[in-house]
Protein backbone atom coordinates (compact mmCIF):
# COMPACT_ATOMS: atom_id res chain seq x y z
CA UNK A 1 0.00 0.00 0.00
CA UNK A 2 1.40 3.36 -1.07
CA UNK A 3 0.31 6.27 1.08
CA UNK A 4 0.29 9.77 -0.36
CA UNK A 5 0.72 11.33 -3.81
CA UNK A 6 4.53 11.29 -3.78
CA UNK A 7 4.77 7.49 -3.45
CA UNK A 8 1.94 6.96 -5.93
CA UNK A 9 3.63 9.26 -8.45
CA UNK A 10 7.02 7.61 -7.95
CA UNK A 11 5.48 4.20 -8.60
CA UNK A 12 3.72 5.50 -11.72
CA UNK A 13 7.03 6.93 -12.97
CA UNK A 14 8.66 3.52 -12.48
CA UNK A 15 5.94 1.70 -14.38
CA UNK A 16 4.71 -0.25 -11.36
CA UNK A 17 1.48 -2.17 -11.94
CA UNK A 18 -1.41 -0.84 -9.84
CA UNK A 19 -4.51 -2.65 -8.64
CA UNK A 20 -6.22 0.69 -7.94
CA UNK A 21 -5.74 4.16 -6.50
CA UNK A 22 -8.14 5.15 -3.72
CA UNK A 23 -8.96 8.74 -2.83
CA UNK A 24 -11.31 11.01 -0.93
CA UNK A 25 -13.24 13.60 -2.90
CA UNK A 26 -11.25 16.54 -1.54
CA UNK A 27 -8.06 15.05 -3.05
CA UNK A 28 -9.17 15.98 -6.55
CA UNK A 29 -9.65 19.66 -5.73
CA UNK A 30 -7.29 22.64 -5.88
CA UNK A 31 -6.86 22.38 -2.11
CA UNK A 32 -4.62 19.34 -2.66
CA UNK A 33 -2.72 19.94 -5.92
CA UNK A 34 -0.22 17.09 -5.45
CA UNK A 35 -3.05 14.61 -4.85
CA UNK A 36 -5.00 15.95 -7.82
CA UNK A 37 -1.96 15.61 -10.07
CA UNK A 38 -1.33 12.03 -8.93
CA UNK A 39 -4.96 11.12 -9.60
CA UNK A 40 -4.84 12.73 -13.03
CA UNK A 41 -1.70 10.84 -13.99
CA UNK A 42 -3.01 7.54 -12.68
CA UNK A 43 -6.26 7.96 -14.56
CA UNK A 44 -4.45 8.84 -17.78
CA UNK A 45 -2.48 5.59 -17.46
CA UNK A 46 -5.63 3.55 -17.08
CA UNK A 47 -5.37 2.87 -13.36
CA UNK A 48 -8.72 2.30 -11.67
CA UNK A 49 -9.65 5.24 -9.43
CA UNK A 50 -11.94 4.50 -6.48
CA UNK A 51 -13.52 7.29 -4.47
CA UNK A 52 -13.94 6.60 -0.76
CA UNK A 53 -16.16 8.22 1.82
CA UNK A 54 -14.55 10.88 3.99
CA UNK A 55 -12.61 9.40 6.90
CA UNK A 56 -12.06 5.95 5.41
CA UNK A 57 -8.42 6.56 4.50
CA UNK A 58 -7.71 7.76 8.04
CA UNK A 59 -8.92 4.41 9.35
CA UNK A 60 -6.88 2.21 7.01
CA UNK A 61 -3.69 4.21 6.49
CA UNK A 62 -0.62 3.75 8.67
CA UNK A 63 0.37 7.42 8.98
CA UNK A 64 -1.09 9.45 11.83
CA UNK A 65 -2.06 12.25 9.46
CA UNK A 66 -2.52 10.44 6.14
CA UNK A 67 -2.87 12.24 2.85
CA UNK A 68 -6.01 11.79 0.81
CA UNK A 69 -4.63 9.37 -1.78
CA UNK A 70 -3.33 5.84 -1.46
CA UNK A 71 -2.50 3.18 -4.01
CA UNK A 72 -2.43 -0.59 -4.00
CA UNK A 73 0.35 -1.80 -6.28
CA UNK A 74 2.36 -4.89 -7.12
CA UNK A 75 5.59 -5.28 -5.16
CA UNK A 76 8.81 -4.99 -7.18
CA UNK A 77 10.93 -8.13 -7.56
CA UNK A 78 13.27 -8.61 -4.59
CA UNK A 79 15.37 -11.66 -5.47
CA UNK A 80 19.16 -11.44 -5.46
CA UNK A 81 19.01 -11.83 -9.23
CA UNK A 82 17.83 -8.22 -9.38
CA UNK A 83 21.29 -7.00 -8.27
CA UNK A 84 23.27 -5.81 -11.33
CA UNK A 85 26.55 -7.53 -12.05
CA UNK A 86 28.55 -4.32 -11.67
CA UNK A 87 28.64 -1.42 -9.26
CA UNK A 88 28.50 -0.53 -5.57
CA UNK A 89 25.98 -2.34 -3.35
CA UNK A 90 24.81 -1.27 0.10
CA UNK A 91 23.94 -4.27 2.33
CA UNK A 92 21.67 -3.78 5.34
CA UNK A 93 21.60 -6.61 7.88
CA UNK A 94 19.24 -6.88 10.88
CA UNK A 95 17.97 -3.30 10.55
CA UNK A 96 15.11 -2.94 13.03
CA UNK A 97 13.84 0.57 12.43
CA UNK A 98 11.72 1.13 9.29
CA UNK A 99 12.72 4.79 9.15
CA UNK A 100 16.41 3.87 9.15
CA UNK A 101 15.88 1.24 6.48
CA UNK A 102 13.97 3.62 4.24
CA UNK A 103 16.49 6.42 4.75
CA UNK A 104 19.37 4.10 3.84
CA UNK A 105 17.60 3.00 0.64
CA UNK A 106 16.95 6.65 -0.24
CA UNK A 107 20.61 7.53 0.34
CA UNK A 108 21.78 4.63 -1.81
CA UNK A 109 19.54 5.80 -4.63
CA UNK A 110 20.67 9.42 -4.26
CA UNK A 111 24.34 8.40 -4.43
CA UNK A 112 23.79 6.22 -7.49
CA UNK A 113 24.33 2.80 -5.92
CA UNK A 114 23.75 -0.18 -8.18
CA UNK A 115 21.53 -1.92 -5.61
CA UNK A 116 20.61 -2.41 -1.97
CA UNK A 117 20.48 -5.86 -0.34
CA UNK A 118 18.46 -6.37 2.85
CA UNK A 119 18.90 -9.49 4.96
CA UNK A 120 18.67 -11.11 8.37
CA UNK A 121 16.02 -9.95 10.82
CA UNK A 122 15.51 -6.63 9.06
CA UNK A 123 12.14 -4.95 9.00
CA UNK A 124 9.98 -5.53 5.92
CA UNK A 125 11.10 -3.31 3.05
CA UNK A 126 7.41 -2.81 2.19
CA UNK A 127 6.47 -1.69 5.69
CA UNK A 128 4.46 1.56 5.22
CA UNK A 129 6.94 3.54 7.34
CA UNK A 130 9.84 2.15 5.33
CA UNK A 131 8.14 3.04 2.06
CA UNK A 132 7.48 6.61 3.21
CA UNK A 133 11.09 7.01 4.36
CA UNK A 134 12.37 5.96 0.93
CA UNK A 135 10.48 8.89 -0.62
CA UNK A 136 9.98 6.80 -3.76
CA UNK A 137 13.54 5.49 -4.04
CA UNK A 138 12.21 1.96 -3.46
CA UNK A 139 11.12 2.13 -7.12
CA UNK A 140 14.36 3.62 -8.45
CA UNK A 141 17.13 1.38 -7.10
CA UNK A 142 16.93 -2.46 -7.06
CA UNK A 143 16.30 -3.73 -3.52
CA UNK A 144 17.03 -7.42 -3.00
CA UNK A 145 15.88 -9.36 0.06
CA UNK A 146 17.59 -12.50 1.39
CA UNK A 147 17.35 -14.64 4.51
CA UNK A 148 20.97 -14.37 5.65
CA UNK A 149 24.08 -12.30 5.18
CA UNK A 150 25.90 -15.48 4.14
CA UNK A 151 23.53 -15.81 1.19
CA UNK A 152 24.05 -12.19 0.19
CA UNK A 153 27.84 -12.33 0.55
CA UNK A 154 28.05 -15.48 -1.57
CA UNK A 155 25.98 -13.93 -4.34
CA UNK A 156 27.99 -10.72 -4.32
CA UNK A 157 31.32 -12.55 -4.41
CA UNK A 158 30.05 -14.66 -7.30
CA UNK A 159 29.69 -11.41 -9.25
CA UNK A 160 33.29 -10.46 -8.39
CA UNK A 161 32.61 -8.01 -5.59
CA UNK A 162 34.67 -7.38 -2.46
CA UNK A 163 32.40 -7.46 0.60
CA UNK A 164 33.32 -5.13 3.46
CA UNK A 165 31.63 -4.39 6.77
CA UNK A 166 31.20 -1.03 8.52
CA UNK A 167 32.13 -1.14 12.23
CA UNK A 168 32.37 1.52 14.92
CA UNK A 169 36.08 0.97 15.48
CA UNK A 170 38.90 -1.32 14.41
CA UNK A 171 38.35 -1.10 10.67
CA UNK A 172 40.35 0.62 7.96
CA UNK A 173 39.44 4.33 7.59
CA UNK A 174 36.45 4.69 5.28
CA UNK A 175 37.98 7.67 3.48
CA UNK A 176 41.08 5.75 2.36
CA UNK A 177 39.49 2.37 1.62
CA UNK A 178 38.86 1.79 -2.11
CA UNK A 179 35.10 1.88 -2.57
CA UNK A 180 34.77 2.65 -6.25
CA UNK A 181 33.79 -0.12 -8.61
CA UNK A 182 32.48 -3.53 -7.64
CA UNK A 183 32.37 -3.27 -3.85
CA UNK A 184 29.68 -3.97 -1.26
CA UNK A 185 29.55 -2.54 2.26
CA UNK A 186 27.49 -4.16 5.02
CA UNK A 187 25.89 -2.14 7.81
CA UNK A 188 24.55 -4.12 10.75
CA UNK A 189 21.89 -3.71 13.41
CA UNK A 190 21.41 -0.35 15.12
CA UNK A 191 22.26 -1.57 18.62
CA UNK A 192 24.80 -4.33 18.01
CA UNK A 193 26.29 -3.78 14.56
CA UNK A 194 27.80 -6.78 12.78
CA UNK A 195 28.27 -9.77 15.08
CA UNK A 196 31.38 -11.98 15.16
CA UNK A 197 29.84 -14.70 13.01
CA UNK A 198 28.86 -12.27 10.27
CA UNK A 199 32.27 -10.58 10.43
CA UNK A 200 33.80 -13.90 9.47
CA UNK A 201 31.87 -13.72 6.19
CA UNK A 202 33.50 -10.44 5.17
CA UNK A 203 36.65 -9.56 3.26
CA UNK A 204 37.49 -6.60 5.49
CA UNK A 205 36.19 -3.89 7.81
CA UNK A 206 35.88 -0.12 7.48
CA UNK A 207 35.30 2.55 10.11
CA UNK A 208 33.90 6.05 9.80
CA UNK A 209 36.39 8.05 11.85
CA UNK A 210 34.87 10.41 14.44
CA UNK A 211 36.59 13.09 16.48
CA UNK A 212 33.75 14.21 18.77
CA UNK A 213 32.32 12.56 21.87
CA UNK A 214 29.54 10.61 20.10
CA UNK A 215 30.08 6.87 20.37
CA UNK A 216 28.35 6.01 17.11
CA UNK A 217 26.28 7.35 14.24
CA UNK A 218 22.65 6.80 13.37
CA UNK A 219 22.38 3.90 10.91
CA UNK A 220 20.79 6.04 8.22
CA UNK A 221 23.55 8.65 8.53
CA UNK A 222 26.26 5.98 8.37
CA UNK A 223 24.68 4.47 5.26
CA UNK A 224 24.59 7.88 3.58
CA UNK A 225 28.25 8.55 4.36
CA UNK A 226 29.32 5.17 2.99
CA UNK A 227 27.34 5.58 -0.23
CA UNK A 228 28.50 9.12 -0.91
CA UNK A 229 32.13 8.24 -0.13
CA UNK A 230 31.91 5.63 -2.87
CA UNK A 231 30.45 8.26 -5.19
CA UNK A 232 33.20 10.73 -4.24
CA UNK A 233 35.92 8.21 -5.02
CA UNK A 234 34.36 7.32 -8.35
CA UNK A 235 34.20 10.96 -9.34
CA UNK A 236 37.74 11.61 -8.11
CA UNK A 237 38.99 8.77 -10.30
CA UNK A 238 37.00 9.94 -13.29
CA UNK A 239 34.90 6.79 -13.37
CA UNK A 240 31.24 6.42 -14.26
CA UNK A 241 30.20 9.88 -15.36
CA UNK A 242 26.54 8.92 -15.81
CA UNK A 243 24.79 11.06 -13.18
CA UNK A 244 21.82 8.69 -13.04
CA UNK A 245 23.83 5.70 -11.80
CA UNK A 246 27.37 6.58 -10.88
CA UNK A 247 28.70 3.99 -8.45
Order of alpha helices (4+ residues) and beta strands (2+ residues): beta-alpha-beta-alpha-beta-alpha-beta-beta-alpha-beta-alpha-beta-alpha-beta-beta-beta-alpha-beta-alpha
